[in-house]
Amino acid sequence: MEKMSIPEEQPVAVSPAAPSARTGLRARLHAWWEGYEFVPPPKPPEPPQASIATVEAPPPKDFWGPERILVGQMIWGDGFTFPGGGAFAADLAQALVVNRNSLVMDIGCGLGGGTRTIVERYGSKAYGFDLSPELARAGDALSAKAGLDLRAPIAHFDIEAPGWERGQFDAALLRNVVSIVTDKVALVRRIAESLKRAGRLVLIDWALAEDERQGAAFGAYIEGEPRPPYLGTVGQLTYLVETAGFTVRTTEDYTEKFAPIVLEGWRRIESLVGQGTLKPAEGQALLNEAQLWSRRIGAMKAGELAIARIEAHKKA
């Protein structure tokens, strides 16, 4: 796969109001972007304390706390923690050919912004499912706030026992889930079983480059992911879908089309931190998301990470 033609980004200009934030978040973002190690200035000595406060264990890497959820929506739009927004979700769902009588399963829905867009755009019902309990709870609250708690409920699901009924759904949208599960065949087969006859599937997910190259950029991407990814090539994902009970209609390397969507949200980071309204925890969450997406963009630019998009329908 040829390297992507992604425009070069300028260093993120961070100008929070407080000097401490300016020397902290701004300096770290700049150092990270320029590729050198950030060495914080020495702290002044602290007065001795009578006791040592209890230190809480760090949260798991995949933890979606309120700060990360807030920052994610600042970058990607209200109700979203992943690139694309409602227009992208509606475009993906168009291939599902749904209508007001359809019931759609949206797996990997995050906060459910795309789920709600599908309902509003096509008049169908859509049930959102996500592996993160935190995102699912927050997403379901957003659906309730929008008056869509019955037409677009969001729930956490267990891969081993998702609770889907046989032949329950007319179509399925599967986003960024296959890449982080080990038993991929079992998951896609469960989806096939939950679909009605000839039910449609659209899958979009991270993938390896077809030549499976893995350099420094890919190593940084793997090391920094919240959940360890288990990737296959676009061709391997296509074969997976076929063997799990589907007939593949179209398959493509979607990387070149996806890159501008990522960069559109990426450019919001500068204006966000420039407003100077972020609290320390929110600033750290923003830095973490910036670094996460920088590693992903770097691996995409290096031709070591791809995006697969597959359309299929259940075999009769």
N, C-alpha and C positions, 0 to 999 in steps of 0.2 A: 504494500500500500504506500502510495506517495505521501510525503509529508504534507501536512495541512498548510494552507496559505492564510494563517491567522495574523492579522496586523499586530505589530509590536505595540505593547502597552507602555505608557510612561509610568514612572514610579508613583505610587499612590501618595497624593499630597494630603496629609492629615493636619488639620489645624484646629484641634479642640480648644475650648476657651481656657481651661486650666493649664498652667505651666507643667504640672506634674503629668498630665495626660499627654502634653506635647512631647515631653522627653521620654515618655513611656511608649504609648501605642504608636505614635508617629515614628519614633526612632526604630522600633521593632519592625513595623511594616516596611520602612525604607530599607533596613538592613536585610530583611528577608527577601525583598524584591530584587535588590542588587546582588544577592548571593553571598553575603559575608555574614559571619557570626556576630550577633548582637551581644555586646558586653555592657551590661548596665553600669551606670556610675556608682561609685561606692556610696553606701548608705551611711548617714551619720550614726554614731553609736547610740544605742537605745538605753534608756535608764534601766537598771536592774529591776526585775519583777519578783514579787514574793512567791509566785507560783507559775507554773507553765500551763497554759490553756490546753484543753483537749484538742488534738488535731484530728479532724475527720478524714476518713479515707477518701481519696479522690474518686469522683464519680466514674462509672464505666465510660469507655470511649464513645459508646453509642447513646449516651444519655441526652435526652432532649429536655433540658430544663427551660424555665420560662424565658431566660435571657437568649438562649439559642433559638427558641421558637420566634421570639420577637425580632431578632436580627435577621433570621431567615426570611421572614416576611418583608422586612425592610429592603432586602436585596432582591427578592424574587416576586414580591407582590403579596397583597393581603390574601391569606388562605393558602399560601404556597411556601414550600421550603426547598423547591427544586426548580431549575430553569424552565421557562416557557410560558407559565401563566395559563389563563383560561383559553386563549386562542390556540395554544399548542395542544392542550387537552382536547379541545373541540375538533381540531384537525385530525388527531389520532382516532377519535371516536367516529369520525365521518366514515372511515373504512369499515366500521362495525355495522353500518346500515341499520341504525336503530330508529324507533319511532315512539309515539306515546304509549304504545302497548308493550314496549320492550322492558325487560329487567336486565340491567347491566351490572356485572361485578367489576369493580375497579380495584385491582390488587396492587399494593404499593402506592396508595393514594396520598400518603402524608397527612396533611391537614384537611384534605378533601376538597380543596379549591377546584380541582379538575372534575371531581365527582359532581359537585354542585353545578359546574358549568355545563356538563353533559345533560343534567336534568333541565336546566333552564333553556339550553339551546335546542334540544331535541324533544323535550316533553316527556321523556321516559322516566322510569325510576332507576336509580343507580345506588348500589350498596358499596361503600368504600371499606377496604380492609388494609391494615398496615401492621407491620411487625413490631413497631414501637408502641407500647402502651401509652406513653406520654403524648405522642402525636395523635393517636386514635382518640384519647379522651378530649384533647383540645379541639380536634377536628369535629367531633360529634357535638361539642358545645357550640361551635361556629355554625353547624347545620341547624341546630335548634334556634340559634339567634336569628338565622335567616328564614325561619319558618319552614325548613326542609328536613326536620327531624324524622319524618315518615317517608319522604321521597328520596332522601340522600343521607341515610344514617352512616356513621363511620364507626368501625369497630376494630379492636385488636384481634388478630387471628394467630392460631398456633399451627405451624407448618405440619406437625404430626397429626393434628386433629382439627382441621379448619372449621368443621361443622357445616359444610355446604351440602345441600341435598342433591340427590341425583336428578339431573334434568331440570334444575331450578332456574337457570339463567339462559337468556337468549344470546348474550355476547359477553366477552371478557376482555378487559384491558389490563395487561400485565406489565408493570413498570419497575425496573431496577430491583427485582426480587430474585430472579433466577441466578444472578451473578453472586449472590451471597448465601445460597443454600447449597448443601452438599448433595442431597438426593434430589437432583433436578428432575429426573424422569418421574419420580413419584409425585412431585408437585404438579407438573404439567399434566400428568394423567388424572390427578384429582380434579384439575380444572376442566379437562375434557369430560369427565364423568358428570360434572355439575352443569354442563351445557346441554341444551336441548339439541335435537337432531339438526345437523348442519349449522350449529351455532358458530359464530365467528370469534376469532381471536386476533388481537393486535399485541405484539410483544415489542418492547423497546428496552434495551439494556446495554450495559458495558460489555465489551468484547475485546479479545486479543486481536492484534493485527494478523492478517491471514498468514504472514510468514512467521508469526509467533516470536517476533524479535522482542527481547527484554533487556534493555540497557539501564543506565543510571536513572533516567526519568521514570521508567516503569517501576524500578525498585523503590524510589521515593514515594510513588503513588501507592504501592502495596503497603508499605510501612506505615503510611499516614492515614489509611482508611479506617473509619470508625468500626466497621465490621470487616473482617478479612474476606476479600473477594476470591471466588473460584471461577476463573474466566475460561471461556472457550472462544474459538473464532466464530465469525458470522456463519461460516459453513457448518461448523459443529452445532451451533444453536439451531440452525435450520434442520439438521438431521435429528436433533433432540425433539423438536416439535413434531416432525413427521412420525417418529417412532412412538410418540406418546398418544397418538390417536387423531392426528390432524392431517389434512391435505394442505400443503403450503401453496398459497396463491402468488405472493411476491416476497422477495427477500432482498435486502440491500444494506450496504455499508452506509450508515446515515451520518457519519462523522462530519463531513463537510457542511451538511445542512444544520447540524446541531451546534457547531462552533459559534456562529453568530448569536444564537439564542443565549449561550453561556456568557459571551462577552457583553451582551446588552445588560445583563444583571450585574456583571463584574464592574462595569463602569459606574454603577451607583455607589460603590464603596467610597469613592473619593468625596462625593457630595454628602454622604451620610456622616462620615467622621468630621468633615469640614463644618458641620452645623454646630459641633461642640456641645451637644445635648446628651451624649451617651454617658451613662453611669459606668464606673470601673468594671463591673461584671459584664455589662453589655459591650464595653470596648474590648474586653478579652474574648468574648464570644464572637465579635466581629473579626478580630484578628485570627481566631481559630478557623472561621469559615473562609476567610481570605486565603489562608495557607492551604486549607483543604482543596479549594478550587484552583489554586495556583498549581498544585501538584497534578491535579487532573488535567488542566490545560497543558501543562508541560509535557505530560505523557502523550497527549493527543497531538501536540505539535511535533513531537519526536517520531510520530508514526508508530508508537508502541501501544497505544490504547485507542480503541474504536468504539463506535456506537452501532448496534445492530437494530434493524427495524424489520419485523416479520409480520405478514398478514396471512392468516390461515383460516380454515373452517373445519369443523369436526367431521370426521368421516361418517358417512351414513351407515 
